[in-house]
Amino acid sequence: MTPAGSLVRAVEAILFAAETPLTVQDIRQHVGTAADVEAALADLTGHYAGRGIELVERGGRWHFQTAADLAHLLRRDREETRKLSRAGIETLAIIAYHEPVSRAEIEAIRGVQVAKGTLDVLLEAGWIRPAGRREVPGRPLTYATTAGFLGHFGLASRRDLPGLEDLRAAGLLDPVDLAFENAVEKDDDSD
């Protein structure tokens, strides 16, 4: 192999391994100040022209990049799984069972304020949507579930949401909820 061929290979290896684009001076620090780095870069640019990757210069710095016409092949849509907080689950359940429902109504049912971030997470997930405004003073925004919510939870419609008996049978009710329900039933029996 000619000394020029060795230089081209060395410049190629340096650029390939570099974490950031390199100037001609940066490359010379690796191969020597007397080396004809510009000729090696011209040779490499011609060699990679029309291939899947190409050697490009941007602002006096050289680097390899994916050919522009192939960049779409490298894009991947990754689904990030996020776990909903307890507040998010409660808010989603209230919206699903009581839609359309306003933020104030959600807060009245939960007994605590709803953080704006909670509704934002549910909106971003595509599980709830704005469902108009109430015709009351202040015209509060109401929320409802979406088709995405139904699809994610495998429901054909809201009618397929589990009822109280289904939740009890599955053991999904908190002991506090069961104790409260029993107290209400005893209260009803004494009347």
BELBEL-V40181 format. One record per backbone hydrogen bond with DSSP energy under -1.0 kcal/mol. CO is the residue of the C=O (numbers start at 1). NH is the residue of the N-H. E is the energy in kcal/mol with one decimal. If there is no record, write none. Layout:
co->CO nh->NH e->E
co->CO nh->NH e->E
//
This chain:
co->2 nh->6 e->-2.1
co->3 nh->7 e->-2.0
co->4 nh->8 e->-2.3
co->5 nh->9 e->-2.1
co->6 nh->10 e->-2.4
co->7 nh->11 e->-2.9
co->8 nh->12 e->-2.4
co->9 nh->13 e->-2.5
co->10 nh->14 e->-2.5
co->11 nh->15 e->-2.5
co->12 nh->16 e->-2.4
co->13 nh->17 e->-2.1
co->14 nh->18 e->-1.1
co->22 nh->62 e->-3.7
co->23 nh->27 e->-2.0
co->24 nh->28 e->-2.5
co->25 nh->29 e->-1.5
co->27 nh->30 e->-1.5
co->27 nh->31 e->-1.8
co->28 nh->32 e->-2.5
co->35 nh->37 e->-1.7
co->36 nh->40 e->-1.7
co->37 nh->41 e->-2.7
co->38 nh->42 e->-2.2
co->39 nh->43 e->-2.4
co->40 nh->44 e->-2.6
co->41 nh->45 e->-2.7
co->42 nh->46 e->-2.1
co->43 nh->47 e->-2.2
co->44 nh->48 e->-2.5
co->48 nh->51 e->-1.9
co->52 nh->67 e->-2.8
co->54 nh->65 e->-2.2
co->56 nh->63 e->-2.2
co->58 nh->61 e->-1.2
co->61 nh->58 e->-2.9
co->62 nh->22 e->-2.4
co->63 nh->56 e->-2.7
co->65 nh->54 e->-2.7
co->67 nh->70 e->-2.2
co->70 nh->73 e->-1.7
co->71 nh->74 e->-1.5
co->85 nh->89 e->-2.4
co->86 nh->90 e->-2.7
co->87 nh->91 e->-2.6
co->88 nh->92 e->-2.5
co->89 nh->93 e->-2.5
co->90 nh->94 e->-2.5
co->91 nh->95 e->-2.4
co->92 nh->96 e->-2.6
co->93 nh->97 e->-2.5
co->94 nh->98 e->-2.0
co->95 nh->99 e->-1.3
co->101 nh->143 e->-2.6
co->102 nh->106 e->-2.3
co->103 nh->107 e->-2.6
co->104 nh->108 e->-2.2
co->105 nh->109 e->-2.1
co->106 nh->110 e->-2.8
co->107 nh->111 e->-2.5
co->115 nh->118 e->-1.0
co->115 nh->119 e->-1.2
co->116 nh->120 e->-2.2
co->117 nh->121 e->-2.4
co->118 nh->122 e->-1.8
co->119 nh->123 e->-2.6
co->120 nh->124 e->-2.9
co->121 nh->125 e->-2.1
co->122 nh->127 e->-2.0
co->122 nh->128 e->-1.1
co->127 nh->146 e->-1.5
co->129 nh->144 e->-2.1
co->132 nh->142 e->-3.1
co->134 nh->136 e->-1.4
co->136 nh->139 e->-2.5
co->140 nh->134 e->-2.4
co->142 nh->131 e->-3.5
co->143 nh->101 e->-2.0
co->144 nh->129 e->-2.5
co->146 nh->150 e->-1.7
co->147 nh->151 e->-2.8
co->148 nh->152 e->-2.5
co->149 nh->153 e->-2.0
co->150 nh->155 e->-3.2
co->157 nh->160 e->-1.7
co->158 nh->161 e->-2.0
co->163 nh->167 e->-2.4
co->164 nh->168 e->-2.3
co->165 nh->169 e->-2.5
co->166 nh->170 e->-1.8
co->167 nh->172 e->-2.5
co->168 nh->171 e->-1.2
co->174 nh->178 e->-2.3
co->175 nh->179 e->-2.5
co->176 nh->180 e->-2.4
co->177 nh->181 e->-2.5
co->178 nh->182 e->-2.7
co->179 nh->183 e->-2.1
co->180 nh->184 e->-2.1
co->181 nh->185 e->-2.5
co->182 nh->186 e->-2.4
co->183 nh->187 e->-2.1
co->184 nh->188 e->-2.2
co->185 nh->189 e->-2.1
co->186 nh->190 e->-1.7
//
